[in-house]
Amino acid sequence: MLSPTYAIVDIETTGHSPAKGDRMIQFAVVFVKDWKIQSTYTTFIQPGKKIPFFIQDLTNISDEDVKQAPIFEEVAGDVFDMLENCIFVAHNTNFDLSFVQAEFKRIGFPLWKGKKMDTVELSRLLFPTSFSYKLQDITLERGIEMTNAHRADDDAYATAELFIECMKEIEKLPIQTLEHIHKRSFQLKYDSSSLFFEALQKKRLMIVKDDLDIYKGIALRRKQVQPGPVESSINYPETKNQKRLFFSEGLKDFKERDGQFQMMDSIWKTLQAKDEIAIEASTGIGKTLSYLMPSYFHAKQQGKKVLISTYTSHLMEQLVEVEVPKLEAIVKSKVNVAILKGARHYMDLHRFEELLRAEDESYDDTFTICQLLVWLTTTVTGDLGELNTSSGGQYFLDKVRKNAFSIKTSEVSNHDFHSYALAQSHQADLLITNHAMLFTDKHRLEPLLTNEITSFVIDEAHQFVQAANAREERIFSYTQWRYVFGQLGTRDQEQLTSSFAKVLENHGFNTIGSFEELDRIYARCSSKFDEAVQSLVQNVRGKSTHKSHSKQTILLEELSIDYALLEEVYQYLQRWITIAQNLLDRLSKSLLDSTHVDKLVTAEWQYWLNEMKIKTGEWVDIFLSSPKEYSVWIELDRRSIPSSLHVYKKPINSTHAVDEVFNEWRGDAAIVWTSGTLSVPGNSRFIVNKLGLPESVQIKTYNASRDFYQGANLFIVDDMPDIQNVSQSDFIDAVADAVIQTVLVTEGRCFVLFTSQDMLRKTVDLIQDTTLLEGYMLFAQGMTSGSRMKLLKSFQRFRKSVLFGTNSFWEGVDVPGDALSAVIMVRLPFSSPDEPVFKTQAQRLTKQGINSFSSLALPEAILRFRQGFGRLIRSSSDRGVFIVLDRRIQSKSYGKEFIRALPDIQVKKVSLEDMVLDLEHWYNEKV
């Protein structure tokens, strides 16, 4: 059989929709045969219309470039002949092929017919841990060079190399994995089954010794031998000369910082004394190494572990991948480090193997299974967080997570990822985890925090408050509840209840009466649930004051709630759970001799029964328990009722949760709290008090040297309108003008910070309508699709770009160097008076006779202000401007508190016109 020829195509266009008149401006194809590039073809195409500015910026293809190019009619025959009898391949095939077909159709050519493949689908399947599958990102990760991204010829060539890389990756897969994937490859969206079949045939003819473990036909990467203790010096460098020697020999770019050495010594003394301390360390101190160094030496000296907790998984990985290697270079020794996460982060192989034999799979299930099969051949940890799956894939991952109900069998114990992680932690000197795990550990059957731990370091300590509140947060979602109800159904609805009833019948149980009762209760519960939801919706509608706003938020205590109806729903839920559990208990003893299908249905029943138990607990927590220390509120969107209905319950005080974690350790273990922002002017204990730390806990502050911020300037624009005296639309007009002028001067590289998503959206819409920034890439939180990290990556990729975000976006974002030139703060970042948690906290303070503005609103805003500024200068060589458009910073008495909270930098109060002139001068100096 002749090997096929693959035509790897890429095009550039005037826009995204051929149906709306967008046309091709460049066509390129690379031909691959026998996994080698054979030839290439590329041409510009005259589109018959102007190329938009942002497309010119993106592709570097101008109207002048295509002025003398052929129209598509002139090259159509060549293109058609080249593609005939080839397999069409592209990175996002539907986009490229749709344009090609539209052009053929427009000029009367027959449509192309044949097989097609997509390197996005293949990359997602074969590289399931990649951060992004955009062509520039995935090729960079795979070491494929791209000279000119967004030019069809370079993109096509890079896609061809990626396609060949994918085939090589397929051929590396073990035969067990290939068999599972080939079986499912016919359900994929594109015609890639032949690739897996070809590799499978080759594998069957080879004798291969893979360094793999096999669990019930699933190939796994073999676990590494546990490392023994590493012998190294245990003497902490007490003197400045000793520290200087350690750092200078280990780090090539070492620059001595007194604050760093002082912070190290403070932490070392705290660890030795089993004491507790809070440390505020500004950007430029080298905070992470300041706590890693003493933590390492203390762990080696004590023969125990120091636990380091930070806020997010991203920061945990950054510690291990970036900071720990620096530590190893400094101490000239391997450092035993382990990451600790809860059981649900890890894959349950037993459950996965069961689902692998299921007969009915959705596309999302099938694709996620294929990703997991590939991933299992490479992962050491089994941490599901390594994977990059679709939202639909996340539902499948939830089914294969390790949990309290996971079946423990001897045959899976040697391949249990969670057990392996625990074994790793026993060998470690430094344990790294996140704040959330510290709160959940108290509730584990087998706590991970044991007397092997000698000390704690809590990094990003200001976020510990948020983690504590998130731990106690409860969320009612109407769509989630309806989804759970929909999975169960009744016997006549052909859902899980019907299937489970048949399993019981297969085992000879007479359960007709029980299932009749179960169906009756289910129907009554569903009916009462809908009645309760409708009552909540009507309550909110009756309290609505902003008829122009479709989204509504209101505290539960402001509504007239029918608690008797909510209690009735709970009683029906409990009765359903009791009967469902009894039916499961009756069957469990008979499962040993069951068919695989019966076992699978029973496992599904157990899973959804547990989900019902969780949901019932949520119902009680949210609606039927005392809300004294909580804020409880309802949110809905009038445009989508009841699907948009959510009820939130969040604590207003985190001290109890913090005490629950640390009280038993105080006196027996040292506790170090550290962050870049713990205090505000006049209140050094603002965050410390929120954490409920004892008054005896000392607070120390270490600031970077004055010259660290020499490249920063603060501009206060004093001719902006006062938002309290003008309409919102007039203020937005002024904001849009200020942003546009700033961006044009700095040529992008701007963050724009809002306090309101509504104002952000209206400002971005207005800027886009003016077309004055048409040559720039605008990325907006809540408007541009993707996660925070994805938006940040996109912002960094383009030379002329602007990123718009709200308060929540800015913490933890790090853009060093010339990637960021300006931060524009539209309004001082006060919490909205109607934000539910803030509103509840303020009401409680007022009742106690405490001024809620000076004790809560102002310090919170100042902290956010400092965090916004902190995005700008991340190294001593950075230069940037911090621009405040809110006149209150100079017109209100509290304004000076914001300026005092910043480092000692130059402050300029100027008109918008003068600021633009200053920026032009500053930017010309910079470039």
N, C-alpha and C positions, 0 to 999 in steps of 0.2 A: 504493500500500500504506500503510495506516494505521500510524503510528509506535506502538510498544508503550508500555504503562505499566509502570513498574518500581515494585514495592512494596519499599521498603528497611525491613527489620524489625530491631528489637532488643528483647530481653527481659531481665528480671532474674528470678532464680530463687532458691530456697532452697538449691540445691546443683547438682551437675554431672550427676546421673543421674535421668532420669524413671523409669527401670526400678526405682530404689531408693526411689521415692516422693517425689522432689523435685518441687516445683511452681512455677509462675510466680507472681511477685508484681507484675510490671509488664509491660505490652505496649505497644509503640509502633511506628508505621509512618509513613513519609514517602513520598509518591507523587511520582515523577519522570516527566515526559513532555517530549519534545523538549529534553531536557537542562536542564530548569528544574523547580524544586520547585513542585508544584501545591497540595498540601494535606498536613495531618498529622493523626494521631489518636493519643491515648495514654490509658491507664487503669491505675490500680492494680488488682490482683486479690487477693482474699482467698484465701490458699493453704490454709486449713484446718489450719494447723500453725504452730508457733513459727518465727520467722525466726532462724537462728543468729546469734550475736553478731558473728562475723567478716564475715558477709554484711551485717549492719546497718552495721558500720564501713566496709565496702567501698562500699556503695551509698547509705548515709545514708537507707535506708528502714527504718523501725522497725515493730514490731507495731502501734503506734498509728496509723501512716500507712495501714495496710491494714485497720484494724478495721471501718470502715464501707464498704469497697470491695466491688464486686460479686464473686460467685464466677464462675468461668470459664463455667459454664453460662448465666449471664445475658448474657454478651457474645459467646458463641461464634458465634451467627448473624451478628452484625455483622462479626466478624473473618473468618468464612468468605466472606461476600459481598464484603468489601473485597479479599481476596486473589484471588478468582476472576478469571480472564482476565488476571492480572498476571504478570510475571516476578518471581519471588521473589529478593530480593537481601539479603545480610547479611554482616557481617564474621565469618566462620566460620559459613557457612550450615548445615553439618551439625548444629551445636549448636542454633541457634535453631529450625531447621525440625523437628528431632527432638522438641523440647518441644511445639511447636505441634501436630504430628501426634499425639503421645502424648495431649495434652489432647482433641483431636478424637475419638480412638479411645476414650478413657475414658468420654466422655459419649454415645458411639454415633453421632457425626457421621461422614460419609464423609471419607476422607483427602483433603488438598489434592493436586491434580495440576497439573503445568505445568513450565515451564522454570525453572531456577534459576542464579544467578550468585553469585560469592563475591568480595568486595573484598579478601580476604586473597590469593587466587590472583592476582587482577588486579594488586594492589600489588606482590607479589613479582615478577611478570613485568615490569611497567612501571617500577618503581623498584628495579632490582636491586642498587643500592649502599646502600640504606637499612639502618641499623643494626638496626632492629627493626620488625616488622610488627604489633605490638600496636596497637590502635586509638589509644590516647593518644599513642604514639610517632610513628606514621606521619602522623597528623593534625597534630601539632605541627611535624613536619618540613615538611609541605606548607603550613603557614601557616593551617590550619583551626582555628578557635577551638572549644574545648570548655569550657563553663562548669562542668558537673558530670559528670565522668567516672563511669562505672558507674551512671548513671541512664538508663533505656531511652530516654526522650524526647530527651535531649541526645546520647546515643550514636547513635541512629537518624538524627538530623539531621546529625551529623558524618559518619556513614557515607554518607549521601546526597551530601553535598558531596564526599567522597572519591571516590565513584562517578562523579560528574560530572567531577572532576579526572582520573580515569583515562581517561574518554572523550576529554577534551581532549588528553591525552598520546598516545592512540592516533592521533588525527587529525594530530598533529605528525610522526608517523613517516614516513620516506620510502617511496615506493612499493615499492622493492626489499625493504625490511624487512617491510612489510605482506604482500607476496606470500609470503615465506618463513613468516611466522607464521600467516597464514590457512590455509595448507596443513596446518599442524600443529595448528591450534586445535581440530580435531575430536577430537584425542587428549587434550585437557585434561579435567580432572575435571568442569568445569561448562560450561554452555551459552553460552560467550562468543564462539563463532565468528561470530555475527551482528554483533557490535561491530566486529570486524576486517574483515568483508566490507563493511559499510556505509562504513567509512573508506576502504577500498580503492576502492570504486566512486566515491566523491567525488574521490579522488586522480587516478583515471584521466580524469576530466573536466576536470582543472585543468592549467594550465601552470605548473609550479613550478620555480624555480631554487634548489635546495638548496645550501648551502655545504658540500658533501660530496665525498669521494673515493669511487670505486667500485672494488672489487677482486673480479673474477669474480662480479658480481651481488650483492656484499655492500656495503652502505652503511657508510661510515666517516666519522667526524668528520675534517675536514681539519686537518693538522698546522699549528701556528703557526710563523711565521717566527722563526728563532733570534734572540734578542736580542743586540745587540752589547754591548761593555763599557760599564758605567755610570760616568760621570765623577763623582767625588765626592772629598771631602777624604780624604787618606791620613794625616793627622796624628793619632796617638793622643793622647787627653787626658791629659797627664802629671800635671797638678796636680789637687788636690782641687777647686779652684774650677772648673776646666775640666770635670771630670766632673759636678759639681753642676749646671753650666749645661746640659750635654748632656741629663742625665736630667730636670731640672725642666722644660725646654722641650718634651721629647718625651712625658713621661708625666704625665697629669693627677693621678694618685694617688701620685706619687713621694714616698717617705719615705727620707731619707738613712740609709744603714747603713754604718758604718765598715768592717765586715767585708767588705762587697761591694766597696768601692773597693780595699781591701788585696788581696783575692783577684784582682781584675782586674790589679793591678800585678804580682803574683807570676807570673801567667800571661803577661803581656806580656814580662817579663824572660826567662822560660823560652823563649818563642817566638823572641825576638831572639837568644838565645844558642844555639839548637838544643840545648837541654838537656832533662832529663827531671825531672818533679816529680809528687808525689802530694799531693792536696789533699782533706781531709775538710771538707765545708761543711754545717753543720747546717741544718735547715729554718728559714726566716726570713732567710737570707743573701741570697737571690736568685741562687742558684748558676748558673742557665742564662744569664742576661744577663752574669754575671761572666766566663763564658768566651766568649760570643758576641761581645762588644764587642772584646776584644783580638784574637780570631781574625779578625774582619772587617778591622780595620785592618792586621793583619799580612799577610793575603792581598792587600789592595790595594797595600800597600807593596812586597811581593815579586813581585807579578804572577803568583803561583801560588795553589794552593788549600789550604785547611785542611780536613782530613777530620774530621768529628764523628761518633762512633759511640755509639749508645745500645743499650738491651737489646731492646726490642720494636718492632714496626711501629707500635703505638699511640703510643709515645713519639716515634718519628720524625715521625709526622704532627702530634703536638702541637707539636713544635719548629717545623715549617713553618707551621702554621696559627695558633699562638698566640704563640710566642716571637719568631719572625723579624719579624712585623709590629711588635712592640714595638721591636726593634732598628732597623727602618726608620724608625720615628717618632723615635728618639733621634738617629740619624745623618743624618736628613732626606734620605734617598736610597734608591732601590730597591736591594735586595740580591739579587744573583744566587745563587740556591740551587738545588741539584739533589739529588734522592734517588737513591742508588745501590743497586740490588738485583741479585741474580744472575739469569741468563737464565731460570731456571725460574719466576720470578715473572711473566713476560710471556707473552702469547698468541702462539702460532704460527699465523698466518693461513692459511698453506698447508695445514697439517694440519686446521684447522677447516673449510676449504672442501671438503676431501676427505670429511670425516665428514658434512658437510651433504648430501652426495649419497648417503649410505648408505640402504639400504632398511629395515633393521630398527632400530627405536629403542624403548627402554623409555620409560615415562612420565618418569622422572628425566632421561633423555637429551633427550627432546623439550622438557621444560620448561626445562632448562638451556640448550639451544640458543636457545630464544626469549628467555631472559634475556640471553644473549650478543649476540644480534642487536640488541636494544634498547640495550644497553650500548655497543656499538661505534659507535653514532651520537653518543655523548656523551663517551666516554673520550678523553683526550689521551695518557695514559701506556700503556694496554694492560696495566696491572698487574692480574693476576687477583685479587690481594688486595683490590681494591676491591669485589668482588662478595660478596653474601650469598646463598649457595646452600645447598641441603639437603645432608645427608651423602651421599645418592645422587648429587647433582649434583657433589660433589667428585671422584667417580670419573671423571666426564666431563671435568672441568677438567684432571685429570692427563693426559688424552690429548691436550690441546691446548696443553700447556705447551711453551715453547721449551726445547730441550735440545741436548746435544752431537750428537745424531743427527738434529736437525731439518734438513730438506732446504733448501738455500739456492738460490734461483732468482732470476734478474734481475727477473722480473715481480713478485715479492713484496718486493724489497729497498726500494722506495720506501715501503712500508707496514709495515716491520718495526719493531715497538715497542721491541725491545731496542736496536736500532741508534739509534733516536731518543733513547732514554734516555742512551746513551753520548754522543751529540752534545750533548745538554743539559749533561752533566757537563763537557764541554770549555769551556763558556761560564761555568761557575759560579765563584764565589769560595769558597763554602762547600759542601762535599759532605757529605750526611747519609746515613748507612748504619746497619746494625745489627751487633752484635758477630759474629753468625754469618757475615756476608759476609766479614769480615776473615779468618776462618779458611778459608773455601772459596776465597778469591781465589788463594791459592798454588797451587791445583790446576787453575786455568783454563788453557786453551790461550792465551788472550789476557787476561792479568791486567788488572784495572781499576786497581790501584794502580801508578801510574807516577811518573816524576820530576817530573810536574806538581804533585805534592803536596809542600808545604813543612813541614806539621806535622800532628799528630794530637791530638785531644781525645777521651778515652775517658770518657764519662759513665756513671753507674751502674757504676763500675769493679768494685765487689764482685761484680756479676753476670757479669763477664768470665770469672771462674773457672767459673761454671756453663755459659757459652757454650762455653768450651774443652772442658769435659767432654762437653757435648752433641754437639760436633763429632766426638768420637772414640767416642761411644756406638754400640753395635750392638744391635739387637733382633731376636730370632727369634720369630716369631708363627706358631703352627701353622695358624691359620685363613688367614693371608695366604699361606702356602706352599701350602695346599690349594687356595686360590682360583686361584693361578697354574697349578698342575697342571691344575685343572679347565678353564681357558681353552684349554689346548693339547690334551689328550686324545690319542687314537689315531685312525687312519683310520675305524675302525668305530664311533666314538663321536659322529660328526657334530659335532665341535668344530673348532677352527682348523686342526689338522693335516690333517683330512679336506679342508677347503676349500683349503688351500695345495697339497695333492697334486693336486687338480683343476686348479689354475692351471698347475702344471708340465706336466700332461698336455695342457692346452690349447695349450701352447707346444712340444709335440712332444718333451718330454724323457722318456726311459725311466728312471724313478726307482723302479721297483717294489722292487728290491733295497735301495735306500737307505732307503725308507720302512718296509720290513719290519724292517730293523735298528733304525731309529728307534723303531718301536713296541715292539720287544723290549726295548730299553734303557729306554724310558719305563716299561714294566711292571715291570722289575726295579728301577729307581730308585724308583718309587712304593712297591713292596713293601718295599724296604730302608729307605726313609724311615719308613714306618709302624712297622717293626720297631725302628728307632732311637728313635722317639718313645715307643713302648711301654716300651722299656728305661729311658728317662729317667723316665717316670711311675712305674714300679715302684721305681726307686731312691729317688725322693722319698717315696713311700709307706712304704718301709722305714725311712726316717729320721724319720718323723713323731713328734713328741713331744706335740703339743697336739691330742688327738683331738676336742676340742670345737670347734676352729676349722676351718672348711671351707677357708679360704685358707691355703696353705702357701708359705713362702719358705725356700730353703736354698742356701748357697754351693755352687758346682759342685765346689770342691776337697774338700768333705766327702762327696762321692759316689764310688762305684766306677763309673767311666765306661768303657764299651766303646769305646775310641778306634778300634779296628780296624773296628768297624761304622760309625762316623762317617766314617772314611776311605773305606770302600767306597761310601757314599752319594755322597761327593764325586767319586769316580772315575766313577761312572755319570752324574752331572751333567755332568762335563766331556766325556764321550763323546757325550752327547746334544747338547750345545752345538756340538761340532765338526761333527757331521753336519748339524745344523740350519743352521749358518752356511754350510757348503759348498753346501747346496741353495739358499740365498738367493743366494750368489755366482754360481751357475750361471744363475739366472734374471735377475739384475739387468741384464745386457746386453740382454735381450730385452724390457724393460719399456716402451721408448719407444712401441711400437705396440700396447700392451695396452689392453684395455677399462678403463673406470673401476673396474668391480667387481674385476678382477684386480689393479689397482694398490692398491685399498683393502685387499684381503686380504693382499697382500704387505707393505703398510705395517703392518698388524696383526701379521703374522708377525715383522717386524723389531722392533716395539715389545715383544712378549712374549718374543722371543729376548733382547733387552736386559734385560728384567726377570729372566729366568733367569740371565743373567750376574751381575746385581747380587745376586740371592739366593745364587748360588754363592759370590760373594765374602764375603757375610755368613756363610755356613756355615763357611768357612775362618777368618774373623776370630774367630768366636765359639767354635768347637769345636776347631780344629786349630792355632791359633797360641799362642805363649807368653803366659800371662796375668800376668807378673811385676808389671807396673805397673797392673794392672786388677783390678776386682772383677767376678766372673762369678757369676750366680745364676739359679736357676730359680724361677718363680712359677706356681702353678696353684690352681684351685678344685676341690675334690673333687666338687662338685655338677655340674660340666660338664667332664668329661675326655673327649677330649684338647683340646677347643676352647679351653679357658682357658689352655693351656700357653704360657708365654712364657719365653724365656731372654734375660737382659740382660748386656751386657758394657760396663762403664763405667770410665774411668780414675780412679785415685785421686790422680793428680798432674797438675796442669795446666801446670806450668812449661815443659815441652818445647814444648807447642803454642803458648804465648805467645811463647817465644823464636823459634819458627819464623816468626812474623808480624813481629816487631819488630827482631830482631838486625841485619838488614841496613840498617835505617833509623837505628839509634842513631848519633849523631854527625853525621848528614846532615840529620836532621829532628827538630824538637822533639816530645816526647810528654808530654801532660798527662793524668794519671789523676785523676778526681774522683768523689766519692760522698758521700752523707750518712752512711754507716757504713763506715769503713775500719779502725777501731781498737777495742780494748777496754781497760779500765783495766789498766795494767801491761804492755800489749803493743800499742804503737802501730803495729807492723809486721805485725799478724796477716794482713790481706788482702794487703798488699804482698809478704809472704813467699810466700803461696799463689800469687801471680802470678809469683814468681821474679824480681822486680825487683832490680837490683844494689844492694848496700849503699850505694852512692854516691847513690842517689836520695833526695832530701830529702822529708820529709813535713811538710806544714803543715796546721794546723787553724784554721778560722774558725767561731766560734760566734755565734749570734744574741744580741742584747742580752738581759739578764736579764728585762726586762719582757715579752719576747715570750711567755714561758711562764707569765705571772702568772695565767692562767685555768685552769691545770692543777693537779690534786691527785692524789697517789698514796695509795690505801687498801690496806693489808695486813690481810686478815681473819684474825685470830689465833685464832679458835675453830673453824676448819675442821678436820675430822679429818685425821690424817696418813695419806696413802694407803699408806705403807709398813707401817702397823700396822692397817689395816682392809681389809675386802674391797672389791673394785671397786664392787660394787653399793651399799654403804654410802656410799662416796665420791661416787658419781653422785647418790645421793639428796640429799646435802648441796649438791652443785654445782647441781642443778636448783632447790633451794630458794633458793640465793643468787641465781641468775639471775632467777627469778620475782620475788623481792622487789625486786631492782634495777630490773627492767623496769617493774614497777608504779609505782615511785617516779618514774622518769625518763620514764615514758610512752613507752617504746621508745627508738629511736635508739641501739641498742646493737650493738656487735660482741662476739662471744664467741669467744675463741681457744683451740683445743684442740691437743694434740700427737698425738692419735690419732683416726683416722676412726671406729674402733669406739666409743670413748668418746663422741665427738660424736653418733653415731647413737643410742646408748642414752640419752643425756641428752635429746636432742630428743624421742625417743619417750616418755620419762617425762613431760616437760613437757606434751606434747600429751595424754597420758592424764589428767593432772590437770585439764585444761580451765581452769586458772586464767589462762592467757594466751589464752583463746579469742577475745578481742577484738583480738588482735594478729596481724600477718602474720609468720610464721616462715619464713625462707629459710635453707636448710642446704646447704653444699657436699657434693656426693655424694648428696644426697637430693632436693633441688629441681633439676629439669632446667634446663639452660642453662649457658652459659659463665660464667667469673668476671665478665666485664663485664656480662653480662645479669643475674646475681644482684645485682650492685651497683646497676644501674639500677632494678631492682625494689625493692630496699631503699630507695632514695632517693625512690621514687614515693609510698610510703605513710607517713603521719604516724606511725602506730603499727606499727613493724616492728623485727625483730631478725634479725641475720645471724650465722650460725654457720659458722666456717671453721677449717681447719687451718693450720699454719705457711705452707704454700705459697700460701695465699690473700692474705696480708696485704701482701707487698712490692709497692710501686708503687700501692696503692689510695689514692686521694685523695678525701676527703669533707670539704671545708671548711665552716666555719660551723655552724649549728645542726642540720645534717643528721645529726651524730654527737655524742651526749652522753657515752657511756661505752664504754670498752674493758675487757672482763673477760678476764683471762688465767687459765685454769683451772689449768694447770701450767706451771712454768718450762720453756721450750721446748728441753729437751735432746733430742738425737737418740735414737731407740730403740736400745738396745744390739744389737738384732737387725737394724737397717737395714743392708742388705748393704754399701754403700760405706763407711759409718761403721765397721762391724765389721771390714772388711778393713784400713782405715786404722789403726784402733786396734790390731789384731794386729801390724801392721808396726812401729808405734811401740814397742809393748811389747817386741818382739824386739830393738829397738835400745836398750833400757834407758831409754826416754823415757816419762814418765807421760802416758798418753793422755787422762786426765781434764783435767788442768790445761793441757795443750798443745793439745787438740783439742775435747773435749766442752764444757768451760766457755766458751771464747771463742766458739764457734759459738752456744751458747745465749744468751750475752750480746748478740751481734749481733742475733739474732732478737728478743730482748727489746726492744732499742732500736728495731727496725723496727716492732714492735707498738705501742710508745708513739708512734712517729712518725705513726701513722694519726690520732692524736687531735687534735693542735694543728697546723694548717696555716697559720694566720695569727694576727697579734697580737690579734685580736678574738675568737678562738675560746675557748670554755670547755668543759672536760670532765674526767672522772674516769677514772683508770687503776686498775683493781681487780685485785689479785693474790690468788687463792684458795689458793695453794701455800705452806704454812707453812715450807717449806725456806728461803724467802727471809729468814726471821729465825732459824730453828733451826740452820741449817748455817753453818759459818764462811765459805763462799763466797757466802752470801746478800748480804753487804754489797757484793760486786763488782757485782751487778746494779743496786743502788741508786746506786752511784757512777757507773754508766754513763749515768744519766739526767741531764738538766739539773737545776739547783738549784731544785727544787720542794718544796712542802710534803708531808711524808710522815706519814701517820696510821696507827698500828697499833691497830686497834679490833676489837671483836666485830661479828658480822653485824648484831645488833640496833642497836648504836650507829652503825654505818655507815649503816644505813637512815635513822636519825633525822637524821644529818648530811646525807645526800643529800636528804631532804625539805626541810631548811632551805636547802641550796644551790640546789635546783631552784626553790623558791618565790622566792628572790632572783633567779634567772635569768629566770623568766617574769614 
